[in-house]
Amino acid sequence: MAAEYKDSTSLTVKTENNINNFFYYGLLAYTVIFFSQIGGRIPILGAVRVELLSGSFLLFCIFYKIFNREFEVETNPVNKAAFFFLSACFITIPFAYYKSYSIEIFIRLLKFFAIYIMIVAGIQSEKQLKGFIWIYVLVVAYIFTDAFSYAIRGMHIRYNSGAMRLFGFGIFAHPNGLGGLIAGSLPFFYYLMKSQRAWLKKSFLVVLILIGLRTIMYTNSRTAFVGVVAFGLCLFLFSKKKLRMIAFIIISGILVWHFAPSETKERFLSLKEANRYVQGTDDGSDAMGNRIQLIKNSFKIFLRYPITGAGVGNFFTINGHENDMWLPAHNQYLQMLSETGIIGSFAFIFLIVAISRNLNESFRIIYEKKMEDSFLHYLTISVSVFLLLRLVIGLFGDELYDNCWWIAGGLSLVIVRILSNYDDRISDNSIVCDSKDKQPVAQINTVGNNNV
C-alpha cells in the first residue's frame, strides 16, 4: 500500500508539473506573439489570427483547470481590484456617448487583461520568473532595435506634430507608443543587468539600453523624454549610494545630451516653453496649446457625465462632436475622469494601491530575509519603477486601457507569492545534513504550487 501511495503521489506531482509547464511555455509563446506583432509581420499568421487563437486557447485551458478545481484562485488584493476596475469600465457602456465603440474598447481591455491571467497562472517559481523577464526584455528589445534599424537607414521617419519622428509597427506604430514602451521598460533592462554576474550579459543589456535611448531620440516623443527623466529620478530614489548615483546620472545626462540630434534637443526644451505653443503649431496634433484646451474639454465632459463617464474610449468622439477638436485626451487621468467618471477613477486608484501593497509586502519579506542582492529584490524594484514610470508617462499619453497595469499587477502577485512560499517550502520538506559541516540544511521543494 505504501508503494502504491508513493506512486500515486509521484504521478500527481508529475501531472502538476506538466500543467504548469504547459501554461508557462504558453505564456512565453503568447508574449512573443503579442509584443512582436508577428501576425502583422507575416501575412499568413495574420490571416489565421494567430494572436487571437493562441491567447484564446491558453485562456480556455487555464479556466478549464480552475473550474475543475485543479487550480485554486488565491486571495490577493490585485484580483479584487482587477475585477472592480473591469466592472467599472463595463458599466460605462450602457451610458456611453457612442456605445458600439465602448464595446470595442472594452473587448480590447479584456484582451490586454489576459496577460495578467497568464502571468499568474504560468509562473510558479523563481526560475520561471527569470525566464519570463528575459523573454519580455528580448521581445521589447526586438521591437526597438527593429525600429532603430529602419531609422539609421532613413526609413519610417515622417513629419508629425512639428518634428521628424520615427514610427514603429503595429500597436507601437505611433512615436509616442514606441517611445513610451522603451522608456517604461528601461527598469527591466537596467535592474536585470544589475542582477547579472556574467559581464557578457551585463554588456549585452547595456548595449540594448543605449540603442533604446537612441531610438527614443528618433521618436522625438516628449512623452518618452519625460519617462527617461523620471527613470533617472527613480534610480536615485532606489539607490543606496546616492552620491555615486547622482554622479552617474549627471555624466550619463551630459553624454546623452551631447550625442542627441539638434531637433531632439529642441523638442525636449519645448517641455518648459508651454507659452510658445499656446496657439498650437501646424496641424497641432500634439501642440502644448491643444493640450491646455484638452484639459478644459475633459472637465466639461466629466461634469456632464460625473458618475460613469462618457464611456470607455469615447473621449475622442465626444470631444470632436461637441468641441470640434478631434484629438484624444493625451492624459490618462483626464481620460479616466471623462470616460469612466468617479466610479472608474476610484477603481483605477484601487488597482494601483493593490499592486503597491503587493510590492511593499515583497520589500518587507526581502529585507526581513536579507535578500537585498537577490534577483527577486532587483525585480521588485524593476516593477516598482515600471509602475511609477507608467503613472508619470500617463500624464502625456492615453495609457488607461494599456496592458502595462496588468503586467505590473501579475508580476507583483507572482513575486509576493514566491517570497511568501519560501518558509512554507522549508517547513514542508525533510531536513538533511550537509556532509561537510553536519549542519541541518532545508531541502527545498522545486515544485511550485498551482495557485492562480
Buried (B, 14 or more C-beta within 10 A) or exposed (E): EEEEEEEEEEEEEEEBBEBBEBBBBBBBBBBBBBBBBBBBEEEEBBEEEBBEEBBEEBBEBBBEBBEEEEBEEEEBBBBEBBEBBBEBBBBBBEBBBBBEBBBEBBEBBBBBBBBBBBBBBBBBBBEBBBBBBBBBBBBBBEBBBBBBEBBEEEEBBEEBBBBBBBBBBBBBBBBBBBBBBBBBBBBBBBBBBBBBEEEEBBEBBEEBBEBBBBBBBBBBBBBBBBBBBBBBBBBEEBBEEEEEBBEBBEEEEEEBEEEBEEBBEBBBEBEEEEEEBEEBBEEBBBBBBBBBBBBEBBEEBBEEBEEBBBBBBBBBBBBEEBBEBEBBBBBBBBBBBBBBBBBBBBBBEBBBEBBBBBBBBBBEBBEEBEBEEBBBBBBBBBBBBBBBBBBBBBBBBBBBBBBBBBBBBBBBBBBBBBBEBBEEBBEEEEEEEEEEEEEEEBEEBEEBBBBB
